[in-house]
Amino acid sequence: MRVIDVGNFLAGPYAATMLGEFGAEVIKVEHPDGGDPMRRFGTATALPDATLKWLSESRNKKSVTCDLLQPEGVALFLKLVAKSDVLVENFRPGTMEGWGLTWDVLHEVNPKLVMLRVTGYGQTGPYRRRSGFAHIAQAFGGLNYLAGFPGETPVLPGTVPLGDYLASLFGAIGVMIALRHAEHTGRGQVIDVGIYESVFRVLEEIAAAYGLHGTVREREGSGSFVACPHGHFLCKNGKWIAIACTTDKMFERLAVAMDRPELAARDKWGDQRKRLAAREEVNRIVGDWVGARDRTEVLERCLAEEVPVGKVNSIADIFADEHFQARGNLARVAVEGLGEVVVPGVVPRLSATPGRIDHLGPALGDANLDVLQGLLGLQADEISRLRRQRVV
């Protein structure tokens, strides 16, 4: 499968990255003057135009330069479309059309083409032309309203672009479905993903609760309105631990681990409803017990009783954790000029056709000759002319 990635930053292009991890040939089409702005977004490295974000999230791609503002660039791009299976773009609605690259034109050139379009608000609707970034989409989609502590300023969850990753995940699923359809019918289609709606889709029952009962879920910090104790607790050694007692049986196990089995009696807090009614007191007792012990002891006691518990890991904790190491979650890739760079490993894990990381984010135009001459059949003098005219 050949994928053309003509987008910028993360929402959409990350879908192409995932496909590339499982064997797709991904050709990243970039403007000759600087390429994808994500090359300069994030932590800089000793390499020109290659931040750590770029290296990690543009892995396994080939870079080809092509100016789509020039007619010759558009013609070259259409030749590439004719030889590809998937096109990924994330410009504002109307941008591709302004370059003459309408769906009708693309579909005529390649009837089996699958086109993934990721934007902040989707291709339709009154907000479709607004710029879209993960932070704004997460706010608009309802996630940021839920993040933070009661009565305080809503926060940006994790300060990472979750919306961009979610939109790309839904986009990749759409691509696979559309490719399956194209195999059977010979007809491609357009996949339209709004970043905000990808966020909204994973917000559990909040739509149903409001629609039926007018309930507006508010910020709850590290807790949960449906379970108690369910949150983060500070250990004696300054480390945090997560405990999630979502059932009465789990709380009974925690009470045993605490040497306080009487807390789980039916006339005490053995019923979830009673615990929720006394949430502050229950959390205080659990917090006091955790706070009197180092994290290792809390973990050992809870795990011995099969209580759902886990460390609240920093990235330093993750690098030191044996499970991350055993699962290959930290991939170490050699990069010329930098040495070994550690990036997240491939997800999901497939038993027969596992994914892989061949290389990290490419240098700008690193595959120009390979694609222009090898795939599209251009002669050396023609490529030289296009370079002089800044088409490529």
C-alpha positions as CSV (number, residue, x, y, z in Angstrom):
1,M,0.0,0.0,0.0
2,R,1.3,3.5,-0.9
3,V,0.2,6.5,1.2
4,I,0.7,10.1,0.3
5,D,0.9,12.4,3.3
6,V,0.5,16.0,2.3
7,G,-0.5,17.4,5.7
8,N,1.2,19.4,8.3
9,F,1.8,18.8,12.0
10,L,0.1,15.8,13.6
11,A,-3.6,15.4,13.1
12,G,-3.9,13.2,10.0
13,P,-0.2,12.7,9.3
14,Y,0.0,10.5,12.4
15,A,-2.5,8.2,10.8
16,A,0.0,7.8,7.9
17,T,2.7,7.2,10.4
18,M,0.8,4.3,11.9
19,L,0.1,2.8,8.5
20,G,3.8,3.1,7.8
21,E,4.7,1.2,10.9
22,F,2.9,-1.8,9.5
23,G,4.4,-1.8,6.0
24,A,2.8,0.9,4.0
25,E,5.1,3.0,1.9
26,V,4.4,6.6,3.1
27,I,5.5,9.5,0.9
28,K,5.5,12.8,2.8
29,V,4.9,15.6,0.3
30,E,6.3,18.9,1.6
31,H,6.9,22.4,0.3
32,P,10.4,22.9,-0.9
33,D,10.8,25.9,1.3
34,G,11.1,24.5,4.8
35,G,8.6,21.6,4.6
36,D,6.3,20.6,7.4
37,P,6.4,23.2,10.2
38,M,6.5,20.3,12.7
39,R,10.1,19.9,11.7
40,R,10.8,23.0,13.9
41,F,8.1,22.3,16.6
42,G,9.2,20.8,19.9
43,T,12.6,20.1,21.3
44,A,15.4,21.1,18.9
45,T,18.2,18.7,18.0
46,A,21.7,19.0,16.4
47,L,20.1,18.2,13.1
48,P,18.6,21.0,11.0
49,D,14.8,21.1,10.8
50,A,14.4,17.9,12.9
51,T,13.0,18.3,16.4
52,L,12.4,15.3,18.6
53,K,8.7,15.6,17.8
54,W,9.4,15.4,14.1
55,L,11.8,12.4,14.5
56,S,9.4,10.5,16.6
57,E,6.1,11.1,14.8
58,S,7.2,11.2,11.2
59,R,9.1,7.9,11.4
60,N,9.1,5.4,8.4
61,K,8.2,8.2,5.9
62,K,10.0,9.3,2.8
63,S,10.2,13.0,2.1
64,V,9.5,14.5,-1.3
65,T,9.4,18.2,-2.0
66,C,6.7,19.6,-4.3
67,D,5.2,23.1,-4.6
68,L,1.5,22.7,-5.0
69,L,1.1,26.4,-5.7
70,Q,2.7,25.9,-9.1
71,P,0.8,24.2,-12.0
72,E,3.8,21.9,-12.6
73,G,3.8,20.9,-8.9
74,V,0.1,20.0,-9.1
75,A,0.7,17.9,-12.3
76,L,3.5,16.1,-10.6
77,F,1.3,15.5,-7.5
78,L,-1.5,14.0,-9.7
79,K,1.0,11.6,-11.2
80,L,1.9,10.4,-7.7
81,V,-1.8,10.1,-6.8
82,A,-2.4,7.9,-9.8
83,K,0.2,5.4,-8.4
84,S,-1.0,5.5,-4.8
85,D,-3.8,4.0,-2.6
86,V,-4.3,6.6,0.1
87,L,-4.1,10.4,0.4
88,V,-3.9,12.1,3.8
89,E,-4.4,15.9,4.1
90,N,-5.3,18.2,6.9
91,F,-5.6,21.7,5.4
92,R,-8.6,23.9,6.0
93,P,-11.6,23.0,3.9
94,G,-11.2,24.5,0.4
95,T,-7.4,24.6,0.4
96,M,-6.9,21.5,-1.8
97,E,-9.8,22.7,-4.0
98,G,-8.0,26.1,-4.4
99,W,-5.1,24.2,-5.9
100,G,-7.3,22.4,-8.3
101,L,-7.1,19.2,-6.4
102,T,-10.8,18.6,-5.9
103,W,-12.1,15.2,-5.0
104,D,-13.6,14.8,-8.5
105,V,-10.1,15.5,-10.1
106,L,-8.4,13.1,-7.7
107,H,-11.0,10.4,-8.1
108,E,-10.8,10.7,-11.9
109,V,-7.1,10.2,-11.8
110,N,-7.4,7.2,-9.4
111,P,-10.9,5.8,-8.9
112,K,-9.7,3.5,-6.1
113,L,-8.1,6.4,-4.1
114,V,-9.0,6.6,-0.4
115,M,-8.7,10.2,0.9
116,L,-8.5,11.0,4.6
117,R,-9.3,14.6,5.4
118,V,-8.7,15.7,9.0
119,T,-9.7,19.2,10.1
120,G,-10.6,21.0,13.4
121,Y,-14.4,21.0,12.6
122,G,-14.9,18.7,9.7
123,Q,-15.6,19.5,6.0
124,T,-19.2,20.6,6.7
125,G,-21.0,22.8,9.2
126,P,-20.9,26.5,10.1
127,Y,-17.4,26.3,11.7
128,R,-15.7,24.3,9.0
129,R,-13.4,27.1,7.9
130,R,-12.1,27.8,11.4
131,S,-8.5,26.8,12.2
132,G,-8.3,23.7,14.2
133,F,-5.7,22.7,16.8
134,A,-5.9,19.9,19.4
135,H,-6.1,22.3,22.4
136,I,-9.1,24.2,20.8
137,A,-10.7,20.9,19.6
138,Q,-10.4,19.4,23.1
139,A,-12.0,22.5,24.6
140,F,-14.8,22.6,22.0
141,G,-15.4,18.8,22.2
142,G,-16.0,18.9,25.9
143,L,-12.8,17.2,27.3
144,N,-11.0,20.2,28.8
145,Y,-14.2,21.2,30.7
146,L,-13.9,17.9,32.6
147,A,-10.2,18.2,33.4
148,G,-9.0,19.8,36.6
149,F,-10.3,20.2,40.2
150,P,-13.8,21.3,41.2
151,G,-14.3,25.0,41.0
152,E,-10.9,25.6,39.5
153,T,-9.7,26.6,36.0
154,P,-10.2,23.8,33.4
155,V,-6.8,22.4,32.4
156,L,-5.2,21.0,29.3
157,P,-5.1,17.2,30.0
158,G,-1.4,16.1,30.0
159,T,-0.4,19.2,27.9
160,V,-0.2,16.8,24.9
161,P,-2.3,17.1,21.7
162,L,-4.7,14.2,22.5
163,G,-7.2,15.4,19.9
164,D,-4.7,15.1,17.1
165,Y,-3.8,11.6,18.1
166,L,-7.5,10.6,18.5
167,A,-8.4,12.1,15.1
168,S,-5.6,10.2,13.5
169,L,-6.7,6.9,15.2
170,F,-10.2,7.3,13.9
171,G,-8.8,8.3,10.5
172,A,-6.6,5.2,10.3
173,I,-9.7,3.0,11.1
174,G,-11.6,4.8,8.4
175,V,-8.8,4.3,5.9
176,M,-8.7,0.5,6.6
177,I,-12.5,0.3,6.2
178,A,-12.5,2.3,3.0
179,L,-9.6,0.2,1.5
180,R,-11.6,-2.9,2.2
181,H,-14.5,-1.4,0.4
182,A,-12.3,-0.3,-2.5
183,E,-11.0,-3.9,-2.8
184,H,-14.5,-5.2,-3.4
185,T,-15.9,-2.4,-5.5
186,G,-13.0,-0.7,-7.2
187,R,-14.3,2.7,-5.8
188,G,-12.5,4.9,-3.3
189,Q,-14.1,7.4,-1.0
190,V,-13.5,10.4,1.3
191,I,-13.1,10.0,5.1
192,D,-14.0,13.2,6.9
193,V,-12.8,13.5,10.5
194,G,-13.2,16.5,12.8
195,I,-10.7,16.7,15.6
196,Y,-13.4,17.9,18.0
197,E,-15.8,15.1,17.2
198,S,-13.0,12.5,17.8
199,V,-12.6,14.0,21.3
200,F,-16.4,14.1,21.9
201,R,-16.8,10.4,20.9
202,V,-14.7,9.2,23.8
203,L,-16.4,11.1,26.6
204,E,-18.3,8.1,27.9
205,E,-22.0,8.7,28.8
206,I,-22.0,12.5,29.2
207,A,-24.3,13.0,26.2
208,A,-26.8,10.4,27.3
209,A,-26.8,11.7,30.9
210,Y,-27.5,15.3,29.8
211,G,-30.0,14.3,27.1
212,L,-32.0,12.2,29.6
213,H,-31.5,14.0,32.9
214,G,-30.0,17.4,32.1
215,T,-26.9,16.3,34.1
216,V,-23.7,18.4,33.5
217,R,-20.6,16.5,34.6
218,E,-18.2,18.8,36.3
219,R,-14.5,18.6,37.1
220,E,-13.6,16.0,39.7
221,G,-9.8,16.2,39.9
222,S,-8.3,12.7,40.1
223,G,-11.6,11.2,41.4
224,S,-14.6,9.7,39.8
225,F,-18.3,10.3,40.3
226,V,-19.1,6.6,40.0
227,A,-16.5,5.0,42.2
228,C,-14.7,5.6,45.5
229,P,-11.9,5.4,46.4
230,H,-10.8,6.2,42.9
231,G,-7.9,8.6,42.6
232,H,-4.3,9.5,43.3
233,F,-2.7,9.3,46.7
234,L,0.6,10.6,47.9
235,C,3.0,8.1,49.5
236,K,5.4,8.8,52.4
237,N,8.4,9.0,50.0
238,G,6.8,11.7,47.9
239,K,5.7,9.3,45.1
240,W,2.1,9.2,43.9
241,I,0.0,6.0,43.5
242,A,-3.3,5.4,41.7
243,I,-6.0,3.3,43.3
244,A,-9.3,2.4,41.5
245,C,-12.0,0.6,43.5
246,T,-14.8,0.5,41.0
247,T,-16.7,-2.4,42.7
248,D,-17.5,-3.4,46.3
249,K,-15.3,-6.4,46.0
250,M,-12.3,-4.3,45.1
251,F,-12.9,-2.1,48.1
252,E,-13.2,-5.1,50.3
253,R,-9.8,-6.2,49.1
254,L,-8.4,-2.8,49.8
255,A,-9.8,-2.8,53.3
256,V,-8.0,-6.2,53.9
257,A,-4.7,-4.7,52.5
258,M,-5.1,-1.8,54.9
259,D,-5.7,-4.2,57.8
260,R,-9.1,-2.5,58.2
261,P,-11.6,-5.2,57.0
262,E,-14.3,-3.6,59.1
263,L,-14.4,-0.7,56.6
264,A,-16.0,-3.0,54.0
265,A,-18.8,-4.2,56.3
266,R,-22.3,-3.8,54.7
267,D,-23.4,-1.5,57.5
268,K,-20.2,0.6,57.0
269,W,-18.9,1.3,53.5
270,G,-19.2,-2.1,51.8
271,D,-21.7,-0.5,49.4
272,Q,-20.5,1.8,46.7
273,R,-23.4,4.2,47.3
274,K,-22.4,4.6,50.9
275,R,-18.8,5.2,49.9
276,L,-19.8,7.8,47.4
277,A,-22.0,9.6,50.0
278,A,-19.0,9.6,52.4
279,R,-16.4,10.2,49.7
280,E,-14.3,12.8,51.5
281,E,-14.0,10.6,54.7
282,V,-13.2,7.5,52.7
283,N,-10.6,9.2,50.6
284,R,-9.1,10.8,53.8
285,I,-8.7,7.4,55.5
286,V,-7.2,5.8,52.4
287,G,-5.0,8.8,51.9
288,D,-3.7,8.7,55.5
289,W,-2.9,5.0,55.2
290,V,-1.0,5.5,51.9
291,G,0.7,8.6,53.3
292,A,2.2,6.6,56.1
293,R,4.0,4.2,53.8
294,D,6.5,4.2,50.9
295,R,5.1,3.5,47.5
296,T,6.8,0.1,47.3
297,E,5.0,-1.1,50.4
298,V,1.6,0.2,49.3
299,L,2.1,-1.5,45.9
300,E,3.1,-4.8,47.5
301,R,0.1,-4.8,49.9
302,C,-2.4,-3.9,47.3
303,L,-1.1,-6.3,44.7
304,A,-1.1,-9.1,47.2
305,E,-4.8,-8.6,47.6
306,E,-5.5,-7.9,43.9
307,V,-6.4,-4.3,44.4
308,P,-6.3,-2.3,41.2
309,V,-3.3,-0.1,41.8
310,G,-0.4,1.4,39.9
311,K,2.3,3.9,40.0
312,V,1.7,7.5,38.8
313,N,4.8,7.4,36.5
314,S,7.0,10.3,35.4
315,I,9.0,9.7,32.3
316,A,12.0,8.8,34.5
317,D,9.9,6.2,36.2
318,I,8.9,4.8,32.8
319,F,12.5,4.4,31.6
320,A,13.3,2.5,34.8
321,D,10.2,0.2,34.8
322,E,10.8,-3.4,33.9
323,H,7.4,-3.8,32.3
324,F,8.0,-1.0,29.7
325,Q,11.4,-2.7,29.0
326,A,9.9,-6.2,28.6
327,R,7.1,-5.1,26.3
328,G,9.5,-3.1,24.0
329,N,7.6,0.1,24.7
330,L,10.8,2.1,24.5
331,A,12.3,1.7,21.0
332,R,15.9,2.7,20.6
333,V,16.7,3.9,17.0
334,A,20.1,5.1,15.7
335,V,20.0,8.5,14.1
336,E,23.0,9.7,12.2
337,G,24.4,12.8,13.8
338,L,22.5,12.3,17.1
339,G,23.2,8.7,18.2
340,E,20.5,6.6,19.8
341,V,17.1,8.2,20.1
342,V,14.4,6.6,22.3
343,V,10.8,6.8,21.0
344,P,7.5,5.0,21.9
345,G,7.3,1.6,20.4
346,V,4.8,0.4,17.9
347,V,1.2,-0.1,19.0
348,P,-0.8,-2.4,18.6
349,R,1.2,-5.7,18.8
350,L,0.3,-8.1,16.0
351,S,1.3,-11.8,16.3
352,A,1.8,-12.6,12.6
353,T,2.5,-9.2,11.0
354,P,4.1,-7.0,13.7
355,G,4.9,-3.4,13.0
356,R,8.4,-2.0,13.0
357,I,10.4,1.3,13.0
358,D,12.8,1.4,10.1
359,H,14.0,5.0,10.7
360,L,12.8,8.2,12.3
361,G,11.6,11.4,10.6
362,P,13.3,11.9,7.3
363,A,15.4,14.9,6.1
364,L,13.6,17.2,3.8
365,G,13.5,15.8,0.2
366,D,15.5,12.7,1.1
367,A,13.5,10.6,-1.3
368,N,13.2,13.1,-4.2
369,L,15.3,11.0,-6.6
370,D,13.9,7.7,-5.5
371,V,10.3,8.9,-6.1
372,L,10.6,11.3,-9.0
373,Q,13.0,9.2,-11.0
374,G,12.3,5.7,-9.8
375,L,8.5,5.8,-9.3
376,L,7.4,8.6,-11.7
377,G,10.0,8.0,-14.4
378,L,11.3,11.6,-14.7
379,Q,14.6,12.0,-16.4
380,A,17.6,13.6,-14.6
381,D,17.5,16.8,-16.7
382,E,13.8,17.2,-16.0
383,I,14.3,16.9,-12.2
384,S,17.2,19.4,-12.4
385,R,14.9,21.9,-14.2
386,L,12.1,21.4,-11.6
387,R,14.7,22.0,-8.9
388,R,15.9,25.2,-10.5
389,Q,12.3,26.5,-10.7
390,R,11.7,25.5,-7.1
391,V,8.9,23.1,-8.1
392,V,10.6,20.4,-6.1
